[in-house]
Amino acid sequence: MKDLADRRRESLPRWREHVSAMTDEVDALVATFLERVDDIAGYRAGPVSEEQLQESAHSSLALILSAVATDSTTTQLSSLPGELGRLRARQGVPGEDLVAAVQLDFGVI
C-alpha cells in the first residue's frame, strides 16, 4: 500500500491541471461568490459596492488559483491580501466578516 506522501506526489500534476483549468472559470466563480457573500452580515449591510466586491473577488480568486497552480504562496505573488484587508477595515467591514469572505473564496473554488 502506498503511503500518503507517494499518493500526493502522484496526484499533484493532476491537481495542478484541474486548478489551472479553473482559471478560465474565474468569472463563474466570482458570480457564485457574489451570490453567497450576502449571507455575511458585514457585506449585506452594503459598505462595499457590488463593483468593488466583483473586482476584489476576481483578483482574490485568480490569486488563489495561481498560488495553488504554481505552488507559490500569496505573499510571493501579491500585496493584495494586505491591501484588501486595510481597504475593508476603512470601509467598516468587521474583521470576522472579512475572514468569512476570505474563507468563502475557498468554498467557492
DAPELIN-V479121 format. One record per residue. N is the residue number from 0. PHI is phi in degrees with one decimal (999 if undefined). OMEGA is omega in degrees with one decimal (* if undefined). Layout:
BEGIN
n->N phi->PHI omega->OMEGA
n->N phi->PHI omega->OMEGA
END
This chain:
BEGIN
n->0 phi->999 omega->-178.9
n->1 phi->-75.3 omega->177.0
n->2 phi->-82.3 omega->-174.8
n->3 phi->-59.5 omega->-179.7
n->4 phi->-62.1 omega->177.5
n->5 phi->-64.4 omega->-179.7
n->6 phi->-65.1 omega->178.0
n->7 phi->-64.1 omega->179.7
n->8 phi->-60.8 omega->-179.0
n->9 phi->-71.1 omega->-176.5
n->10 phi->-89.5 omega->-176.5
n->11 phi->-56.3 omega->179.1
n->12 phi->-59.9 omega->178.2
n->13 phi->-66.3 omega->179.0
n->14 phi->-59.1 omega->-179.6
n->15 phi->-64.4 omega->177.4
n->16 phi->-62.8 omega->178.9
n->17 phi->-64.8 omega->179.9
n->18 phi->-64.9 omega->178.1
n->19 phi->-61.4 omega->178.9
n->20 phi->-64.4 omega->180.0
n->21 phi->-69.5 omega->179.6
n->22 phi->-64.2 omega->175.5
n->23 phi->-77.8 omega->-176.3
n->24 phi->-110.9 omega->-175.9
n->25 phi->-60.1 omega->-179.6
n->26 phi->-61.4 omega->177.5
n->27 phi->-67.3 omega->177.0
n->28 phi->-63.7 omega->178.1
n->29 phi->-61.4 omega->179.6
n->30 phi->-59.5 omega->178.2
n->31 phi->-65.3 omega->178.0
n->32 phi->-58.4 omega->-177.5
n->33 phi->-63.3 omega->176.6
n->34 phi->-65.2 omega->-173.5
n->35 phi->-89.1 omega->-174.1
n->36 phi->-67.3 omega->176.9
n->37 phi->-64.6 omega->176.7
n->38 phi->-75.2 omega->-179.2
n->39 phi->-97.2 omega->-172.6
n->40 phi->-52.3 omega->-177.0
n->41 phi->-64.5 omega->177.9
n->42 phi->-98.8 omega->179.2
n->43 phi->-64.2 omega->-179.1
n->44 phi->-65.9 omega->173.3
n->45 phi->90.4 omega->178.8
n->46 phi->-72.1 omega->-178.8
n->47 phi->-116.4 omega->-178.4
n->48 phi->-68.2 omega->178.1
n->49 phi->-57.7 omega->179.8
n->50 phi->-64.1 omega->178.5
n->51 phi->-65.0 omega->177.8
n->52 phi->-62.6 omega->-179.4
n->53 phi->-62.1 omega->-179.3
n->54 phi->-63.8 omega->-177.4
n->55 phi->-70.8 omega->177.4
n->56 phi->-63.8 omega->179.3
n->57 phi->-61.6 omega->-179.7
n->58 phi->-63.0 omega->-177.9
n->59 phi->-65.2 omega->-178.9
n->60 phi->-64.1 omega->178.1
n->61 phi->-63.7 omega->179.1
n->62 phi->-64.7 omega->179.6
n->63 phi->-62.2 omega->179.7
n->64 phi->-61.1 omega->178.9
n->65 phi->-63.2 omega->-179.3
n->66 phi->-63.1 omega->-179.8
n->67 phi->-69.7 omega->-177.1
n->68 phi->-65.6 omega->-176.3
n->69 phi->-104.7 omega->-179.0
n->70 phi->60.1 omega->177.7
n->71 phi->-108.6 omega->173.1
n->72 phi->-96.8 omega->-179.0
n->73 phi->-63.3 omega->179.5
n->74 phi->-67.8 omega->176.7
n->75 phi->-79.5 omega->-172.6
n->76 phi->-95.8 omega->-168.6
n->77 phi->-163.9 omega->171.2
n->78 phi->-96.4 omega->-176.5
n->79 phi->-53.0 omega->-176.6
n->80 phi->-55.6 omega->-179.9
n->81 phi->-66.3 omega->179.8
n->82 phi->-63.9 omega->-179.8
n->83 phi->-66.1 omega->177.4
n->84 phi->-60.5 omega->178.6
n->85 phi->-65.0 omega->179.4
n->86 phi->-61.6 omega->-178.7
n->87 phi->-64.3 omega->176.6
n->88 phi->-63.5 omega->178.0
n->89 phi->-64.5 omega->179.7
n->90 phi->-81.5 omega->176.9
n->91 phi->88.5 omega->177.0
n->92 phi->-78.6 omega->178.2
n->93 phi->-59.8 omega->-178.0
n->94 phi->-54.9 omega->-178.7
n->95 phi->-66.7 omega->177.2
n->96 phi->-76.0 omega->174.1
n->97 phi->-62.9 omega->178.5
n->98 phi->-61.5 omega->178.8
n->99 phi->-62.4 omega->178.9
n->100 phi->-67.8 omega->177.5
n->101 phi->-64.0 omega->177.4
n->102 phi->-63.8 omega->177.8
n->103 phi->-61.8 omega->176.7
n->104 phi->-51.4 omega->-177.5
n->105 phi->-67.9 omega->176.6
n->106 phi->-65.2 omega->178.8
n->107 phi->-68.7 omega->178.9
n->108 phi->-64.8 omega->*
END
